[in-house]
Amino acid sequence: MSISSKTAVKKDVIIIGAGASGLLCAIECGKRGRSTLVLDHAERIGSKIRISGGGRCNFTNLNVTADHYFSQNTHFCKSALARFTPRDLLAFVEKQHIAYYEKEAGQMFCVKSSHDIIALLEQESMRTRVETLLKCRVTDIKRGANFTAATTQGVFASDSLVIATGGLSYSNIGASGFGHAVARQFGLKVTQLRPALVPFVFSGTEQKIFQELAGISLDVIVSSKSHQFRGNMLFTHRGISGPAALQASLYWEPGEALVIDLLPEMDILKVFCSRRRSKLEMRNLLSEYFPKRFAQAWCGRMKIVKPINQSSDKELKEIAHALHAWEIMPKGTEGYGTAEVTAGGVDTDELSSKTMEARKIPGLFFIGEVVDVTGELGGYNLQWAWASGFAAGQHA
């Protein structure tokens, strides 16, 4: 559809994307008396909210700090996070009497389901007179005296345009690179994009050895560069997944080995020394600490075949070191198909950290996952969505 500002329906603010950041931004705009229109191509609002936390919505984390976010500018997120905190979100949730609980490490979940959060956003949108158009695909955007958007449901114009379209992850629910394309259209830089919070894939050799271990979960520490994550690591038919592995993927780069401590908080060398005279094979001793299938596969991979009493002190030290610092080289990740988020996005140098407005294009805002701010697992990404949406909502 071609754009004609003469026939466009005029609003103060148009927000593209009916997810967490877009909807909270719309509500804040509505509170300021701004006529606000939210456009989304999906059939329902809050698609990612709906599936978050296994359907219970891990809607924030009490331990939010900038240290839990990955970005080329690690300071950028501080301003927004300070002005809309997890406590502010809890007050918003409590106002509607939504029951929630802390699962672990500050992770906050709905007692019932993610639908409670979506219903809250719907109610607040109605109360603040926000208009939402679903199954509405934006086909073109232009900027003249104001912003004009051509869509499959008409042409709309506004003083402010907010892009809240997320990243490339979850293409099965309609995710796309639309927001990045808009940024580039207006001459804004977009940093390198990659799937994150995503399972790793082994090379052919490793995959062949460990694919029989699919379903086995271990409590480990996975390290990627200077970042360490303690938690479950799950073997899959293609590689490894589980919270510890997913967290590490946020910081991992191709060609880099992962370092895995298979026995956190245990001095396994001390155990070896205490059983120095044992005729037990190493795989059988390790079966006391790991599932038998894993102990056998790991010893096979490391070519450890001697009984303990036939192993030299040097060999035992090397085995202990390998158990605490097992290096494994992933072939890659499973990609955007299973990634929870997209790392990278609109370069933060292009945006005001206070308002999320593009420095070079007054009235154009970018919020949520489309920006180069990516949180770790545990509610951090939704908190960034709320906080960035709130920030833009005070100014759009």
N, C-alpha and C positions, 0 to 999 in steps of 0.2 A: 504493500500500500504506500503510495507517495504521501509525503508530508505537506500539509497546508495548514499554517497556523490560523488561517481565517476560520476553518471549520473545527478547530481543536477545542475540546472541553478543557477549560482552564481550572487548575488547582494551584494551591500554594506550593505543595510538595508532592512529588511522585517518588515512590520507593519501589524499586524493582527487586522482588524477592520476599516471599512471605515465610521466612524462617525466623529464628530467634532474634537475630540482630535487626532485621527489617521490621518485625512486628513491634519490638520494644521501641525502636526509633519512631515508628508511626504513632504509637500511644503517646510518647513524649511530645511529638509535634502537635498531636491533637489536644493535649493539655494546654498548649500555648495558644490554642484557638486557630491553628493553621489548618486550612482545608487540606486533607491528606488522602492520597490514593495509593493503595498497594496493588501492584500487578504481579501475577505469578502464573506460569504456564501449567502448574500442577492442578489436580482436581481438588486437593485439600491443602490447607495451610500446615506448616510445621512438619514437613516430611521427615527431616532428620531428627527433630525432637521426638517424633512418634516412635522411632526405633532406637533412640538413645538408651543406654543402660539396660539393654535387653527388654525394652518396653516399659521400664520403670523410671526412665529419665534421670540420669546422673546430672542434675541441673546446675550444680556448682561444687566448689571445693573450699572448705574453710581455710585452707592453707595457701591461698593464692598469693604469690609474689611474682615479680618479673623473672625470677630464676627458673620458673617452670615453663617459660616460653622460648621458642626458637625463632630468631629473626636476624637479619643482617644488622639491625639496630636494636639491641636488647633493651635499650632504655625507652623506646618509643611507647610501649604498652603501659608504662607506669602511670601516666597521667589519667588515662581513662579508667584503669583498674582502681585507682585511688578515689575516683569520684563516684563510682558505682561498685560497691564492695559486695562480697558474699552476704554480709549482714544486711545490706540494703535489699538484696534479692530475697532473703529469707523473710524480711518484713513484708515485702510485696506478696509473697506466697502465703504467709500467715494471715494476712488481711482477708484472704478468701478461704481461710480455714482448711487449706490443703495439708493433709498429714504427710510428714516426711520423716526420714531417719538417716543417721550417719552409718554407712556401711563399714568403712575402714578409712584410715588416714585422711579424714576430713571430707570424704566423698558423700554428698547428700543426694538421696534418692526419694522418689515419691513412694509412699506406702502402697497406694493402689496402682496407678499406671501413669504413663506419660500423658494420657488424655487429660489429666487434671491440669497440667501446665498449659496445654493447648486450649482447654476451655477457659482458663484464666485470661489468656491472651485474647481470645475471642470476645469475652465479656468486657475487658478493658477497651478493646478496639471499638466496640459498640458504644460504650459509655463516653468515649472521647470523640465519637462521630467519625471514626476512620472508615473509609470506604475501601472494600477489597474486591478486586476482579480476578477470579480464578479461570483456569483454562484460557488464559490470555497471553499470547506469545508476542513479545516485542520484536518487530521486524526492522526498525530503523530508528536512530536517534540523531537529532540535529540540534545545534545551538545557534540561536540568533539573539533576538531581544530577550528570549527565554529559552528553556529547553523544550523540545517537542519530541514526543515518542509516537511512532506509528505502531499499531498493534493489530492483532486479528479481531479486536473488538472496538476499533475506532482509533482516533487520534487524540492525544492528550498533551497539554502544555503545562509548564510549571516554572516557578522562579528557582526552585531547588530540585535537584535530582540526586537520589541516593541509590547507590548500587550495593545490594545486599544479596548477591546471587550465589555466594559460596564458591567452592573450588571444583576440581575435576573428579573428586571421590564420589562414589555412589551414583554412577551413571545410570544404574537401573531405576533410580527414582528421579531421573531427569537432570542430574548435575551436568554442567557443561562449562566451557571456558568463556561464557558470555561476558562476565564481568571484566576479565582480563582483556578481552577484545575491545570493550568500551574504553578502558584505560588507554590502550594503545591508540585507539581512534582519536583521543584527545591529546596525544603526544606524551602520555605519562609512561614512565619506565615500569616494567614488570620484571621481577627477579626470576631466576631459574625456578621452574616448577618441578615437583617430584612427589610421588606418593609417599605418605608417612603414616605412622602407627599402622604398619602393614606387616604381614608375615614374610619371613625370609625363605628363599628357595636355595637348595643345595645344588652343587655341581653334580654331574652324572655319577661320579664315584661315590661321593658322600651320600647322595640320594639313594643309591642302590643299597648301601650298607644300612642306612637308618630308616628306610621306608617301612621296614617291618616293625618299627617301634611306634608307628602311628597310634596316638591315643595315650601314650605314656607322658605323664607330667612330672616335672622335677622342680623342687624349690631351689633356685639358683640366684647368682648375681651375674647379670650380663652387662659387659662394659663395651662402650663404643666411644673411642677417644677418651676424654676425661670424664665422661658421664657413666655412672653405675646405677643399675636398677635391680633391686631385689624383688623376687616374686616367682610365680610359676612360669615355666617354659614348657610348652607343649610340642611334642613331635607330631608332624603331619606327614602325609604321603609325599610331600614335596620338600619339606624343610622343617622349620621351627616357627611356632607362634606362641601365644600366651602373653600375658601382660608384660613380663620382663623383656621378651624379644620385641614386642610391639613398641615399647618405650625406646629401646635402643635404636630402632629404625629411624627415629626422628633425627638422630645425630649421625647415623651411619652414611658413609659415602662409598660408591662402587670401588672395588679394589682394596677395601679395608677389611681386616680380619676382626671378628668378634672375639672377645676374651670372656670365657665363661668359668666362673667358680662353681664347680659342681657340689661342693661341700662347704657352704658358708658357715663360719663360726666353728668349724671343726679342724683340729690339727691332725690330719690323716697320717702325717709322718710319725707322729707320736704313737698312733695306733699300730703302724707297721713295726716300730721299734719294740713295742710291748709284746709283739707276736713274732719276734725275729726267728725263733726256732721252729715255727709252724711249717708243716709240709703242705698246707693248704694252697691251692692255686689262687692267684690274685683275683681272678674273676669270681671265685667262690667267696673270698673274703669280701669283695666289693658288693656281692649280692646281699650282704648284711645291711648295706646302706642304700642300695638302689634296687629297683625292680630287676629280677634276674636277667631278663632279656636285654636290658640296657647294659648291665655289667658285662655280659658276654660280648655284646656288640662293640662296646667301647674298648675292651681289652683286645678284641680282634682287630679293630681299627688301629690301635696303638702298638700292635704286635707284641703284646705282653703275654708270655706263655709259661714263664718259670714259676715254680712254687716259691713262696716267700723265703724259705730257708736257703734257696739256691740263688737268690738275688743279692747282688752286692749292695753296700751302703749307698754307693753312687746311683745305682739303678733305682733303688727305693726312693731316693730324694727326687730323681727325675720323674718317677711316677706320681709322687705326691705333688710336685710342681704342676704336672700336667692336669691333675684333678682340680687344682685350685686356679689354674690359668690355662684352660684348654682353648687353644686357638682354632677357630674354624672360619673358613673363607666362604661366605655366601656367594652364589652365582649372581644373585640379585634379589629382588622382592617380587611378590605376586602382582604388583602394579595397582593401578587405580580401581580395578574391579573389586578388590577386598580392602583397600586402604580406607581408614576411618577419616583421614583428612588429607588435604593438599598442602605440602610445605612450600613456602614461597608465595608470591602474589604481588599486588601493587606495591612498588617500592615505597617504604615509609618516608624516604626523603622527599617524596612528592606530596605528602600530606601533613596537615597540622595535627600534632598529637593531642591537642586540646579539643578540636572540633571535628576531626577526620575529614576536613574539607581539602580538596586539591588546591595547592598553593597557586598554581598557574591558571586554574579554571574556577573562578568564584561561583558558588552555588552547586558545585559537583562534589559529592561525598562518596567515600568507599568505607564499608564497615564489615565486620565479621571475617569469615574465612578467606574472602577475596583479597584481603590485605596480607602482607608478608609478616604475619604474627601467627605462630602455630603453637598450641599448648600441648603439654604431655597428657597422657591418659588420666582420667579421674575427675572430669567435670571442668577442667581448665579451659577447654575450647568453648564450651557453652558460656562460661563466665566472661570470656573475651567477647563473645557475641553480644551478651547483655550490655557489657560495659561500653563497647564501641558504639552500639546502637543508642545507648543513653546519651553518650557524648554528642553524637551527631544530632540527636533529637532536641538538644537544647539550642541548636543553631540553624538547622535546615529550614 
